[in-house]
Amino acid sequence: MHSQPDTSKEHIVIPLFETVVYPETRTKLQVETAIGEALIAAMKSDGSAYAVGLTAKSEAETPGDPGDALYSTGNLLAIAHVQPADDGYLVFAHATRRVKAVTLSERDGLLYAVCEPLPDVPDLDEGGRAQMLANVKAAVHDLSGNFQGSEQFTRPVDRMESVDQIMGFVMPFLPIGVAEKQSLLEIISTRERYTAFLRILVNLNESINLRIEVAKKANEKVGKANREAMLREQLRVIQDELNGCEGSSGEENYRERIERSTMPEEVRKKALAELKKLESGGSQHHESQGIRNYLDLLLDLPWTVEKKSIDIEEARRVLESNHNGLEKVKERIVQHLAVMKLKEEKQGSILLFAGPPGTGKTSLGRSIADALGREYVRISLGGVKDEAEIRGHRRTYVGSLPGRIIQGMKRAGAKNPVFILDEVDKLAVSYSGDPASALLEVLDPEQNSTFSDHYLEVPYDLSDVLFIATANSLATIPAPLLDRMELIEISGYTKNEKFAIAKDHLLPETLEEHGLTADHLQVEDEAVSAIIDRYTREAGVRTLKKQLARIARYVSAKVVSETVDLPVVVTAEMLPEILGRETVRPDVARKENQPGVVTGLAWTPVGGDILFIEGTFMPGKGKLTLTGQLGDVMKESAQISLSLIRSRLAATTTGFDFFASDVHIHVPAGATPKDGPSAGVTLFTALASLVTGRTVDPTVAMTGEVTLSGAVLPVGGIKEKVLAAHRAGIRTVILPRENERDLEDVPEDVRRDLAFVTVETIEDVLREALGVELHGPVLPYAGKNRCVPAHNL
C-alpha cells in the first residue's frame, strides 16, 4: 500500500508509560485525545500514518525538559487503526523498526521527532540463530512450567520463528523494571541482545525455583495438630454428604436467597411454597431436582430495572458511525428513542424491521442496544413450529424448559434489554400449535406486563423490554401479529451506499477476520465498484462481503507462500483471475425498439430491475397467448390491457383486425417467475405499440397498474425501480401520478439524471409513450418495422 516511510521526516511521538515495545510486534496503546485525533487526520490525508514510540523514564530520572523525560531509542510504529476509548483513543500499531530520536520538538501540545534507523549488527549466522531460538524456547518452557495453564502461554511461543518475536511477546509479562527492558531494546548486536534476553529468562527461572523451595520448607513446619484438624473437618463434611444432610443446608441457602431477592411478593410466595415442597420431600424425592431448577430460574431472572437516561445525541452518533445510508430508518429510530425518553414508564410500540436480506436489520438492533447502553439479546425464530418454544413447557413434563423469551431474559440478566426476534416471518405452524399466536401476548404493549410462561407459572413483566422484530417479507406474518408492531421498511442500498459500506466497514472487518492488515492488501475504488456491479446482485451487502472475503483468502495464500510483493493492490483488471467470470449481467436499455417492445420496471427481493415486454400478432381468431412464467395477476393485467385496446383503439385504428389476429405477449427471462399488477401499464403500451405500429423510445421505462376503466393506479417499490432504471441507462420514467410523492425516497443524484412523467389514465400513457391522441383515427405506421398479416393488407 505504501513504501517504507522516511525516518528523517517528523513523526508524532507517542509516549509509552511503564511499557517498552520491541520490533516485529503488534501492540495496542492508550493515547490522549490530541494524539489520537492527529493520527486520524494523518490517516485520512494519505491513507496511512506513522508515529514514534518512546518509553518514558521513571520519575526519579525525569528532569524539567519534556523531551529529556523520554528515552531516545524507540520504535517506528505503523498505525493500523485508531478508535475512540473512554479516556482518549486506542491505537493499534505495528513496530516496524528500531529508531533513535535525533531531535525532539513540541508544537500545538504534541511532541514531534526526527529519527534515524538503528539497524541490527548481524553478528549471528543462521546456525547460531537456530540454536539461540531453541535455547530461548526451552527457557520459556522452563519458566512457564511453574504456573498453571502455561500451555496457553507456550503454545504461541512454539509457533514463533524468531527470537525477536518471542522477546516482544514475553517481555511485557516479566517482572523486571522499565530501565532493564529499555537497555535490552538499545542493544544493536544481535548476539548480545539474544544472549541478554536468555540470561533474563534463566535468572527469573532460578529465582522462582528458589522461592518455591523456601515455601515448601515453610509448609513442612506447619504443626501436625493443624493438619489433623483440617482433615477431621473434611471428613465430617464428607460424612454429612453421604448421610443426606446436604439437603437441609441447601434449602436454608435457598430460603436466604429468596428473602434477599427483589422478586415481587406474589412470586416470592410461589418460591417459598415450592421450597416447602422441597423441604418436606427431602433431597431424595423424585421432584427435588425439578424444584431446584425452578427455584434457580426464579432467583436468576431479573425482577427490577435500573432506569437510565437516554442520550439522543449519543444514539444518533452510534447509528451514524455503524451504518451508512438508511437515513430515514435511522431518523425513525431516533424518534422512537425520543418518545421513550419522554414517556419513561412504557416502551410504547414494538418495532418491526422489514427488508431484503443483508440490509443490516439485525445489526441495527445491536446498534440501538449500544446507543442505549443496554444488554443485547437475540433469538432466531426461523423454523420454530412449536408453541412451547415461546411459552415454555409445563413442569409436569419430563425435561420441561421455559420458553425462549424467559430464557433470553435470564441470559440478559437485565429487565430492560434490547430483545431481537429475528426472522419472525419464518415461523411455522404444526400440530404442536402456532408460535406466531403465542407471540401476540409478547408483542402487545397492553398485555406483556403480565406475560405468562407455562414453565414459570407466575406473571412476568416484559413492558420494560424494547422488542425489535426482523423479517424479509410481510406476506407470511399473520395480520394480528403484524398489527401489534410498528413497521419500519428497510429498502435496498444504492450503489454509492454499498461502496461506502464496503470501504468503511466490510473491508476493514474482512482484513481483521483473515489476519491481514492494510500493509498486506489494498483494494482500489474501481475494483470495489466493479465487484458491486459485476459480481453481486442483491439489495443488501452480504454477497459483497463474501466476495471481499474471497479476495482476502486469495491474498492470504500468497502471503503465506511468500510468492507476492506486499502490499497486494487489487485492481478491477485482477478480478476475473481472483473471483472468476462475472456472475451478474445487468439488463441495459436497448438502442432501438420494434413496435410491440416496451421497457418495464419490476421489483425483486434483491432490488429493482428492468424487463422487456414483447408482443407480436399473426393470423388467427383473436386469441391471446402469454408466455414467460407469468403469474395469475400478471395474466389478468394482460387480459385487461387487451380489453382496453379493443375498447379504445378498435374504432380508431385502421389496418388491424382484432378478430382475425392472434396476439402473443412474451416477457423474457422465461425461467424466472413473474407476477404482480405493476406491469399493467407496460403490457397496455406494448399492445398499443403493436396495434398502431408506433415504436416506444427505448430510453423510456414505465410502471403502474391499469383498471378496466382506463385508470392508472399506484404501485410499490418505486425507489428500487427508479434505481434500476438509472442503472440501465433509462432517461425517462412514466409512473402513476399518486406515486409522485414516493420520489422523495430516491437519492437526489438519481433524480437529477432522470425525467419523470406522471399519468392518471391510459390516454395519458398513449400520449406520452406513443404520441397518440384518441380524437380521431390512428393510422398504422408504415415504416420498415411494420408487419401486417396478409389478410389485413
N, C-alpha and C positions, 0 to 999 in steps of 0.2 A: 504493500500500500504506500509506504514512504521509505525513502532511503535513510541510512544511518544518520542521525542528527549531528550537526556541527557542535561539538562541545565548547568551542571557543565563543559561541554566542551566549547571550544572557539567558538564563533559565530561572524560573521561580524556585526558591528554596523552601522545602518542607522540613521544618524542624522535627526531629524524632526524639521523643522523651522516653527514657528507660528502654530504648529499642535500638538495635543495630541490625540493619538489613545487609544481606550478603548477595553477591551477584548470582545470576541464574535462578533467582527465587521470585515467587509471586507473593504479594503482600497486600493487606488491607489496612489503611491508615485513617484515623480520625483527624480531620484538619479543621481550622477555623473557617468561618463563613467567607471571609475575604479571599483566602487561598482557594477554596472550592469554587467560588464564582469566577475567579481569574482563570482557573483551569478549564472550566466550562466554556468561557469565552474563547480561550485558545483552541479548544477542540472544535467549536463552531466555525472559527475563522478558516482553519486549514485542514480540518478533519482529524487532527492528532494533537497531542500535547506531551511535553516532556518537562520533568522537574528534577531538581537535585535534592536527594535525601541526605541530610547531615544530622548526626546524632548530637544532642545537647550534652554538655559536660555537667558534672554534678555541681550542686550549689556552692560547695567549698571552693571549686576551681573557677567559678564564674566571675569575671571582672565586670567593669561598668559597660564596656562597649558591647552592643548586642551581637556583633559579628564574632567577637572573641569567645562568646558563650557556646560556640559550636565547634566541633572537631572539623578540621579542613578536609579530611578524607571521608568520602561517602560514595553514593551510587547515583548513576543517571537512571531515573525512573521513567519508563514509558507508561503513560496514563491510559488505562484501558476503559475505565468507566468511573463516573462521578455521580453520586446520588445523595439527596438530602438526608440528614440524620437529625437527631434531637438537638444536639449542640454544635451544629455546623454541617459538615459533609463527610461522607465516607468515600475514600479514594481507593480504587482497585488498580494496582500498578504492577509492573514487571521490572525488576532490577536488571538492566541490560549490561552495565559495565561499571567498573570501579573508576572513580574520578577524584581529582583533587581540586578544591576551590582555590583559584588563583586570586581572585578579587571578589569582595562582597560589597554590595551597595544596597541602600534602603531607599525605597520610593513608594509613595502612596501607602505607607504602612506595611509594605511587603519587602522581603529580602530577595535580592537577585544575585546570582553567582555566575562568574565566567570561570570555566573549568578546563583542566587538561586531563586527558586519559592517563590512567595508571595501569598499563598492561602487565600481565604476569611475566616473570622471568622463567622461561620454560627450561628449568634445570632438572626435569624428571622425564625419563623416556617412557615409552608405552609399557614396557615390562614393569618399571618402577611404579607407574600409576596403577596398574592392575593389582600389584602386591599391596600397595597402600590402601586401595579400595577394599580389598579383602580384610586387611587388618582393622580398618575403621568399622566395617560391618560387624566383625567379630566383637569389637569393643562395645558397640551399641547393644548387641545381643546380651553381652555380659552385664552391662549396666542396667538394661531394662528387665533382666531376669529377676531382679529384686522386687518387682512390683506386679500386682495382679493386673490382668488384661493387657499384658505387654505385647501380645501379638498384634493388637490394633496399632501399636507404635512401630513395631519392627517390620510389619508387612510392607508399608510404603518404602521403608529404607531398603529392603531387599530388591525392590524394583528399580531403584535409582542407579544410574550408570556413571556417576562421577562423585568424587569426594565433595566438590563444591555444592552439589545439590543436597547431599546429606548434611553438610555444615549448615546450610540455610534452613533446613527442616528441623534440625536437632537443637541448635544453639538457643532459640527462644525459650526452650524448656529447661535449660541447665541453670542451676542456682549459682551463677557467677556474676560478678559485677560488670557494669557497663564499660568501665575502663579496660578490663581484660578482654571483653568481646570486641571493643574497638581496636585494641592492639592486634588482635588476630586478623581483623579486616585490613589493617595497614601493611601487613607482610606481603611483599610482592613476589618473593621467591616461592614458587610452587612447592618445592621440597620442604622448606622451613614452615610454611603455613600448614601443610598437611601434617607434618610432624608435631607442631604445636597443638593442633586440634586433637590428634591422637593422644598426646600427653594429658590434655584436659580430661578426656574420657576415662583414661586409665586412673588418674588421680581421684576422680569422683567415685569410680567404682571401688577403689581401695578404701576411701573414706566411708562409703555406705556400708561396706562389709565390716569395717571396724565398729561402726555404731550397732550393727546387728549383733555382733559378738558380745558387746557390752550389755545390750538389752537382754540377751539370753542369760547371761550370768546373773543379772539383776533379778530376772524372773525365777531363777533357781533358788533364790534366797527367800521367796515367799513361804511363809510358815505352813507346815503340814496341816495345822488345825484349820486354817483358812480354806485350803483346798478341800479338805473333808467336808467342811460346812457347805461349800458350793456344790459338791457332789450330792450331799444329802438333800439340798433344796431341789436340785434337778431330778433326783429320784422321786421326791414327793410329787412333783408336777406330773411326772410320767405315770405314777400310780393313780393320780386323780383322773388323768385322761382315760386310763384303762377301766376305771370304775364308773365311768359315765358322769363324772362330776363337772365336766366342761360345760354341760348344757346350762346349768344354773348361772355360771359366770357370764356366759354369752348372752343369756336372757337379761341379766342385770345390766349388761352393756347396752343392749337394745333399748331397755327402758330409759336409761340415762340419755341416750341419743335422741329418743323420741321427745322427751321432756325439753331437751335443749333445742330441738328443731323449730324452724319458723313456719311449719305447715299449719294450715287453718285448723280450727277447733274440730270441725266435722271430720277432717282427715285424721287428726290426732286420735279421736275416739275410735275410728276404724283401726288404726295401727295398734292401739292398746288392746282392742278386742282380739285381734289376730295374735298379739303377743301372749294374751291369756290362754289361747288355744295351745300355743307352743309350750307354755309352762305346764299346763295340765297334761298334755300328751307326752312330754319328755322328748329327749333328743332322738330316741329310737323309734318314734312314731313315724308311720309311713308318709304323713303330710308335713313333717317338720322341715324338710328341705324346701318344699314349695312355699311354706310360710316364710322361711328365711329369705328366699328370693324376693318375695313380695315386699317384706319389710325393707330389704335393701333398696328396692326400687323407690319406695315412698321416701326413704331418707336421702337418696341421691338426687331426686327430682328437685329443681329449683321452684320455690314457692313464693318468693318475694322478688321484687325488681328494684334495682337502684336507678332512679331517674337520672338521665344525663341530658344536658342541654345540647340541642342540635345546632351545629355551626354550619349555616347555609353556605358561607363563602368557602369553607374547607371542603364541603361536599361538592361544590361546583369545581373547585380546583382538582380534586381527586378524579372526578368524572372526565374533566378535560385532559388530564395527564394520561389517563388509562385508555381513552377511547377517542379515535379520530372519527370525524363525521358524526352522524346521528344527532345533529344539533337539536331538532325538535324533541327527540326522545329524551335527551339529557335535560332539556328545559322542562319537560313534563315531570321528570323525576324530581328535579329541584322544587317544582311547585308542590308536588306531593309531600316532600320533606318539610316545606314551609307550613303546610297545613298541620302536619304532625307536631311542629314546634309550637304553633298557636293553640292547638287542641290536644293538650298533653294526656288527657285521661283515656283517649281512644286513638287507635291507629287509623281509623277510617276505612277506606275501601281496600280491597285486595287487588294487587296489580297482576296483569297477565301480559307478558311479553310474547308477541306472536310475530313470526317472521321466518324467512328461509333458513336452512342450516348454515352454520358458520358465520352468522352476523353478530355474534357477541352477546346473546341473550343471557347465558349463564354467567359470563364474566361481568356483565352489568350488575348482577346481583351481588357478586363479591365486591365490586367497587362501592356499592351502596353500603355494604357492611363495613368496609374500611372507612368510608366517609363518616359513618355514624359512630365508629368505634365500638361496634357490637360483634358478638360471636356470629360466625357464619356456619350454617348447616344446610346440607344439600341431600335430598333423597331423589332417586330416579324412579319414576312411575312407569317407565316403558315396559310393557308386557305384564304388568300387575293385573291379575284377574280374580283375586280373592279379596272379599270384603274384609276379612280378618287381617290382611296386610295393613289396613288403615285403622281399624277399630280394635285390633288385637283379638286373642282367643280367650274364652272364658277359662277361669282357673280350674274348672272341673276336668279339663282335658289334660292328658299326659303331655308334657313338653310344651305347655302353653307359654306364649310370649306376649308382651304388649305390642301394640301396633307401631308402625313406623313413625307416626307423629310423636308419640310418647318417647320412643327410643331416641328420636332426634333431639327432643328437649333434654333428655338425660345426657346425651353426648355433648350438647351445647353447654350445659352447666349454668345457663342463664335463662331468665324467664322472658327476656325480650330480644331473642336473636333475630337475624335476618334468615328466614327459612325459605329455601328454594325448592319448589315442587317441579322437578324437571320432567319434560316430556309428558305433560298432563293430557295431551291429545292421544297418547298411545295406550291409555287404559283399556283393558279388555273386559268383556262380560262372559261369565261362565256359570256353571251350575252352583258355584260357591258364592254367588252374589255379584252385585255390581259395585266395584270400588269407587266409581265416579259418584254414585249416590251417597256413599259413605263420606265423601269429601264435602258434601253440601253443608254439613254442620261445621266442618273445619273452616271453610272459606266464607262463612256468613258472619259478619261483624256483630249481628244481633244475637247470635246463638253460641259463638265459640267461647264465650266467657264461662260456659258450663259444659265443655266438651266431655263426652262420656266415652271412655275406653273400656271394652269388655273385661280386660285383664285388671285394669286399675280399680274399677268398681266405685270410684268416687269422682265427682266432677273436677275437671282441671281447667284452669283459666288460660285460654290462648289469646286473650284480647290484646296482650302486650306484644305479641309476635307480629313482625312485619312479614307477611306471606307474599312471595313472588312466584307465580307460576310461569312456565315457559311452554310454548307449543310451536310447531311448524305449520299446522293447519287448524282452522276453526271448525272445519266440516264435521270432525268426529267428536267434538266436545258437546255433551248434552246441553240443551238450551237452558235448563235451570241452573246448571253449574256455570255456564258462560255468563248468565245474568248476574251472578254474585261477584264477578270480577270486573275490574276496570281495564279495558283493553288499551294497550299501547302497541301499535303496529310498528314493526321494525322492517323497513324495506331494504333492498339490496344496496350495496355500496357502489358509488360511481368509480370510474377508473382512477380519477385523481385521489379519491379517498383510499382505494386499495393501495395505490402507490405510497401514500403517506403512511398507512398502517404497516406496509412491508418494510419501509425504511426505518420507522421509529420503533416498531415493536417486534415484528416477526423475525427480521434478520438478526438483531441482537439476541433474541431468545434462541434462535436456531444455532448461532455460533456457540452460545453457552452450553446448550444441550449436547453439542458434538465435541466439546473440548477444544474449540477453536477460538481464536481472538482476531481482532482486526489486523494483526500482523500476519495472519495466515491467509485470510480470504477477504476479498472486496468484490462486491457485485455492482457493476456500473448501472447508472439510472436507466440507460437504454435497454439493458438486459432485463431489469425488473419490469419495465413496460412491456417488453416482448413476452415475458412469461405470462403476464396478465392477459395479453391479447391472444396469444397463440397456444398456451398450454393450460389455461383454466377456462371453465365455463360455469360460473357459479355466481350466486348473489352475495355470498359471504367470502371468507378468505381462507377456508380450511384447506382446499386444494392448493392454494397459493403457498401455504406453509409447507405442505408436503413436497412441492416442487423445490422450494428452498432447501428443505432437508435433503433431497436427492443431490443437490449441488454440494451441500456440506459434506455428505458421505463421500462423494467423488473426490473432493479436495482432501478429506481426512486420509483416504487411501494413498493419495500422492504424497502427503506429508509424512506418513509413517514409513513409506518405502523410500523416501528421500529422492524422489525422481523429478522434483519440480522446484524451481526457484520461488522463494517467498518474497512478498505476498503473491498469491494467485489472484489475478484480476479477471473476473468472468465478464466477458463481453457478449453482446447479442449474437455474434457470429459463432460463439462456442456452444450455444445452447443445443443445437442438433447433436453434437458429439456427447453432451452430458445427459440431456433429457430425451434424446431420440427425436423421432419425427413429430411435427406439430400435431397435437391432438384436437385442436379446435379450428374449424374453418368457418368463420362467421359469414353469414349472408350479407351481401352488399347490393346496393341499388343497381339495377340493370341500366345499361347505356341506352337501350331502346326497347320499347314495348310494342307488342302487336295488339290489335283490337281483341278485347276479351281478357287481357292480362292486367291485373291491378295489384299493387303492393299494399298489404295489410299489416297491422301491428298486433302482436299477441303477447300475452303474459304467460310465463312459465315459472315453475318453482325456483329456478336458478336465475331469474331476471327476465327482462323483456327480449323480444326477438321480432324480426320481420318475417312475413311469409308471403308467398306469391300465389294468388288465386287465378287459375287459368280456366277459360271457357271456350268451347267450340260448339258448332252445330252441324247437323248433317240431315239429309232427307230422312223423314220418319213420320211419326204420328203425334208429335207434341210431348214425347216422353222426356223426363228429367233424370239424368244419371249423375250420381255423386260418388266420387272416389277420393281416397286419401286418408282412410281411417277416421271418418268424421263421426262425432257423437250425435245423439238424438237431437240435442238443442241446436247444434250447427246445421243439421239436416233440415230442421224446421225453419231456420233462418233462410236457407236456400229456397225452400218452397214459398216462404213469404215474399222473398225478393222476386221470384219468377211471377208470382201473382201480381205484385206491384208493377212489374214491367208490362205484363199483359194489360192491366187496367189503365196504366198511364201512357204507354207508348204504342199500344196496338193501333189506335186510331190515328196517330200522328206519324208513325214511321212507315215509309214506303219501301218496298223491296224485300220485306221479311214476312214470311207466313208462319205464324206461331203454331198452327195446327198441322203443318206439313213438314215441320222440322223438329228433330230431337236435339235437346241441349245436353251437353256433357260438361260438368264442372269438376275440376281436379285441384286438390291442394297438395303441392309437392311435399317431400319428406314423408312419403307414404307409410313408412314404418313407424311413424310417431303418431299416437292417438291425439286427436284434437277435438275440442268441444267448447261450448260457450256461445252466448249471443252476441259478443262484441264484434264478430266478423260480418254481421248483417249488412252494414254499410258497404263493406268491401265486396261482398257477394252481389249486392244490388248493382254496384258500379261496374263490376265485371260483366254482368248480363247486359247492362245498358250499353257498355262499350261494344259488346259483341253484336247487339241488335243494331246500333246506329253506325257501327263501323268506325267509330272515332277512337283514337288511342288516348290513353291517360299518360301524362308526363311521368316517366319512371322515377323522378325525384320527388313524387308526391306519394305519401302514405296516409292511411286513414284507419279509423276505428269508430265503432258505435253500433248500437242495436237499433234495428228498424222494426216498426209495427205495421200491421196490415193497413192502417190508415195513412201511412206515409210519414209518421213522426220518427225523429231520431232521438233515442233515449241515451242517458249517460251510462258509462261502463266504468269498471275499476282498473287498477294497475296503470294509471296514466303516467306516473313518473317512470316506471320501468319501460313502458312502451316508447315514451319520448326519448329516453336514453338509448334504446335500441335503434330508433330511427336516426339519431345523431351519429351513432357508431357506424351505421351502414351507409352514411353519405346522403341521407334524405335531406331535402331542403324545405319542404312544405308538409305540414301535418294537418289533416282535416279531422276534427273531433267534435263531439256534441257540445252544444253551447253550455249546457249545465256542467260540463267538465272543465270549463274555463278556470274556475277557482282552484282546481287541482294543479294548475300550472305553477302555483306558488311553491309547490314541493320540488319542482325541477330546479337544478342548480342554475344560477344566473348565467354562467358562461355557455351553457347549452341553450338557454332561451335566446341568447343573443344571436346564435348561429342559425336558428330555425324561424320560419314564418308559420304562424298558426291561424287556421281558418276554422271558425266555429259555425256549425249548421244546426238547424232545428227541424228541417223537413227534407225529404228526398229531392224536392225541387231545388233546394239549396245545394245538395250534393251534385245533382246533374249540372247545375250552372258552374260550380267551382271546379269540378273534376273533368267535365267533358265540354263545357261551353254550350250546353243545350238549354234552351228555354222552351217550356211547354205551352207556347202560344200559337203554334202553327205546325205544319208538317215538318218532320225531321227527316231530311234526305240522307240516304246511305252514303257513306264515304266511298269514293271511287278510286282510292289510291291503290298502290301495289300490294298492300297487306290485306285488302278486302277479299273475302272468299264467300261467294254466294252460290247456293245449290243451283243445279241446272234448271230445275223446275220453277225457280223463282226469277230466272233471267227474262 
